[in-house]
Amino acid sequence: MGAVFNKEALLVLLQDFHRLTGLRTVVFDAYGMDILSYPPELPKYCRLVRAVPAGETDCHLCDQNACRQAIRQKKTIIYPCHAGLIEVITPILIDGAVVGFLLLSHIVQGADEAAEWQQAQTCCAPYGIDSAALRAAYDALPRTPYQTLKSASDLLALAASGLYQQGLAQLTPGSAQERLGQYLADHLAEELTSEKICRALSLSRTGLYYLSRQTYGCGINEQITRLRIQKAMELLASTKLPNNEICRLTGFPDYNYFYRVFRRQTGLTPRQYRTSIVSDTPDVK
């Protein structure tokens, strides 16, 4: 069963973190997909990196790897990102299950400016970004000393553990939200239209519109696409099914469309995503 996030209340939490730390905070769903962030715009340093296709791909791979580590360890992790910065991720747990993540991103400690800039420059060298522009964007990032970073990570973990108790993340069995979620999950491989969903759940089109907005923060078609991509990510990670079969099982009408939507949603091709899962799997001794 999935989680329903109270985005309005979560946004207040993210704004509080930004006021206290100056850091950008992100909420990921259980599949490591960005559903809310504050400030909403990436800092210029990361925009420069993501403007390069390889940089954007590496950014998404870095996020996915961090989420998998947090799932395995079920604790807050401070780690270096692919672009030479520092990030903090903590899992959101409900009844022991990871239903999402909180992330503090784009962090520079500033303890040793020369060494830290050299590391960032080395990490970004393959992207061919203008050095002066990259340095100016790097200098504009806030400095967060280690003690402040550690305190922020502790507060992040406390916030994540309290989301369920405060109603910011909920499991809602038996509710209209849960029935809609269950219906979508059960019929994801089929052609899903608003009319079909309305008939099955005895909803008007207006009722379905407001239920989807209240539950997912988006229209029903956008949510169906998100669920299909999440299911595809799960199948790519856990099976050896060919991509065209995964396309069929997740309800996409043709493979080319599936490929385009998957890349747009995740920043990776299906093949890149599957390869990243395999390469990140620890050896079993």
Sequence and secondary structure as in RCSB ss.txt:
>XXXX:A:sequence
MGAVFNKEALLVLLQDFHRLTGLRTVVFDAYGMDILSYPPELPKYCRLVRAVPAGETDCHLCDQNACRQAIRQKK
TIIYPCHAGLIEVITPILIDGAVVGFLLLSHIVQGADEAAEWQQAQTCCAPYGIDSAALRAAYDALPRTPYQTLK
SASDLLALAASGLYQQGLAQLTPGSAQERLGQYLADHLAEELTSEKICRALSLSRTGLYYLSRQTYGCGINEQIT
RLRIQKAMELLASTKLPNNEICRLTGFPDYNYFYRVFRRQTGLTPRQYRTSIVSDTPDVK
>XXXX:A:secstr
   EE HHHHHHHHHHHHHHH  EEEEEETTS EEEEESSS  HHHHHHHTSHHHHHHHHHHHHHHHHHHHHH S
 EEEE TTS EEEEEEEEETTEEEEEEEEEEEB  SSHHHHHHHHHHHHGGGT  HHHHHHHHHTS B  HHHHH
HHHHHHHHHHHHTTTTTSEE  TTSHHHHHHHHHHHTTTS   HHHHHHHHT  HHHHHHHHHHHHSS HHHHHH
HHHHHHHHHHHHH    HHHHHHHTT SSHHHHHHHHHHHHSS HHHHHHHHHHHS    
